[in-house]
Amino acid sequence: MRIISRLDIKNEFVIKGINLEGLRKIGDPLKLAKKYYSEGVDEIIFIDSVASLYSRNNLFHILEKTVEEVFVPITLGGGIRSLKDISKALTSGADKISINSYATENPDFIKKAVKEFGSSTITIYIEAKKIGEKKWEIYKYYGREKTGIDLKQWINKIQDYDCGEILLTSIDYEGLQKGFDIELLDEVCNLIDKPLIFSGGCGSAKDVNFIKKNYPNISLSIASAFHYNKIVPYKIKS
């Protein structure tokens, strides 16, 4: 199991909220990336939380500084809207890029990105919110807007387009630190044949150990529990 640190960034600061709302400043992204690297995370994900709203990603300079001192794979997401954006991210030091909003608006872009850069480079980020019995809707713009897209249909489509990896966040559990959304995880496990990173709700080592025991092939993306020192990465890897 990969243990991944997720850093959501707005205006040069790492931020965190609950259900992707009520965002508060946490700290400097470079300092936190170095901290989690020194504590043993396997990977780091940088997400520009407002990039898609303004059709740009402002994290390239942060990424360039980070890769000089942090030596684990880094994924960059937020505001990726062109092959040029992907190329710039990779040139700046990213190992993978994450696409959410633009992919929901232009699914064929996934095909183009995979063809140009290879499937292992392309992570599709999914923000899912429950809207009915065993039914979830995809959101975009950092949980701000509904897409009208059904989660299961979207998973099937992006896998048909050969994305390399899926990052799935439960909006309903995100930031609560009360445990992962097991209902959502159970619903998608049989649908997904790509590497899956699951996110939203982690609050303790007990939560991680439950996933390790019952879903050994799943990777975990953790934010709040690291930011608020509820978990130290190397302790949950042993």
N, C-alpha and C positions, 0 to 999 in steps of 0.2 A: 504493500500500500504506500502510495506517495502522500506525504504530508506537505501541503502547499499553503504558503502565506499569501493572502489576498490583501492588496492595498488599494482601496478606492480613493481617488485623489480629485480634489477640487481646488482650483486657485492655489496650487503649490503645497497644499496641506493634505495629509491623509485624513479622511473623514469617515464617520460611522454613524448609522442611525438604526432605526427599527422599522422593519418592513420597507426599507429603502426610503424612509422619510425621517424628518426631525434630525437632520444631519448635524453632527458636532465635530469640531476639530480634534484630531488625535495627536498629530505630530508631523515631523519632517519625514518625507518618504525615503530619502536616502539613509537617514539615521536608522529608521525602522527596518529597512531592507537589510542593512548591515547587521543589525541586532538579530533578526530572525535567521539570517545566514549563519551567524556565529553560533546560534542555538540549534542549528541542525536541520532547518527545513530543506526539503528536496527540491522545491521550485518556488518561484515567486510570480504572482500575477499582479500587474499594474492595470487598473481600470480608470480611465478618465471619465468621471461620473457625469460631466456636462458636455462632453465632446460632441455627441450626436446632435444635441440641440443646436449647436453652433457650427456643425459640419467641419470640425477640425479636432485634431488631437494635439494637446500642448505638452505631452510628456516626453518628447524625444530627447530634450536636453537632460531631463532627470534620468532617463534610461542610459544615456551616454555616460553620465557620471557613475551610475550604479554598476555598470558592467566592468568598470575599472577596479572595483573593490569587492564585488559579489560574484562568486563563481559557481552558480547553479543556473539551470535553465530559467529564462524569464519570458513570460507571455505579456504582450502589450495589447490592450483593448480600449475601445472608446473612440468613436469618430472615424473608424476605418471605412473609407468610402470609395477607394480606387486601388488599382494595382500599384500606382505610384506611392500611395500611403503605405502599402504593405512593404514595398521595396525600401522606403525610407526607414520603416520600423526595423527591418532586418539589418539594414546598413548601420543603424544606430545601436545595434547590439541585441535586439530581441531574437529569441530562438523560435518563437511562435507568435502568431497574432490571433486575437479573438474578435469575432464579428457578431453583433447582435442586431441592432436596429436596421442597418443598411441591408443585411441579409433578409430580414422579414419583408422589406420593401422591394428588394431586387434579388430574388432567390438565385437567378442565373449567375449572379456575381460569384456565388460559391464555386460553381463549375469553372469559371474563368480563373479564379484565384488558385484553385487546386491544380488546374492545368499549367499555370505559370510557375507556381512555387512548390508544388507537391502537397499531397494530402497531409503529410506529417506536420506541415507548417500551419495548417488552418484549423483553428478551434472555433466551433460555433457555440456562442454563449446564449443560454436560454434563461429568461426570467419567467417563471410560471406561477400563476395564481389560481387557486381552486375556485371554480364557479358553479359546481354542481356535483352530484354523485359520480365519483370516478371521472371527473371532467375538469381539465385545467386549460386556461387560456394563456397564450404567450403575450408578454408585455414588451415594450421597447422604451427607449429614452430613459434608462435607469429606473424602470418601474413607473414612469409617469403616464404612459399612454397604452391603452388596449390596442391589440392588433386584430382581434377577431379570429386569430389563428388557433386551431385546436392543437394542443401539445402533442398528442400521439401522431397526428397527421404530419406535423412539422418534423418530428423525430424521423419518421419514415422518409420524408423528402430530403432532409439534409444528409442522411446516410446514403440515399440513392445518388446524391451529388458528390459522395465520397469525401466528406469532411474527415479530418484525421482524428478529431477528439470532440467531446461534448462537455461543456461546463454548464451544469444545471443548478440554478438557485431557486429555492422555494421562497417566494416573496412572503408567504404567510408566516414562515418561521424565521426569516432573516432578522438577525440582531437580537432575538429573544433570549438566546442562550439557555434554552430549556430542552435541548435535544433536537436531533435531526427529524425531518419530515418523512417518517418511515412509510406512511401511506403513499406519498408521492414516489418514493424510491422503489417500493414494491410494484407500483403501477408501471414504471418504465424499465425495470431491470430486464424483463423478457423481450422488450422491444429494441434494446440498444446492443449492438454488436461492436461498437467502437469503444475506445477507452473513455470512461466516464469519470468526471470530477464532480462531486456532489457538494453543495454549499447551502448554508442557511440553518442556524439554530444551535451550533455547537457551543456548549458552555462548560464542559468538564472533560477530564480524561475518561470518565465513565462513558460518555457519549461516543468518543473515538473507539474505545475498546468494544463497544457494542457493534459498531460497523465492522471493525476488524474481524470479529468472531463470526458475524452473520453475512457479511458482504465483502469477502476478502479481496475481490477483484476491483473494488471501488477505491478511487483516490478521493481525498478530502481537501477542500479549500476552506481555510479558517481565517476569520478576521477578528471579531470581537474578543473571543477567548484568548487570543494572543495579545491584542491591544491592551486588555484590562488585566493581563497577567494571571488569567485563570488557568492557563496551560503553558508549559514550556516545551517547545518542539521536541528536543531530544528525549524528554521523559516519556512522551507518548509513542516514540518510535522503538523503544526498547521492549 
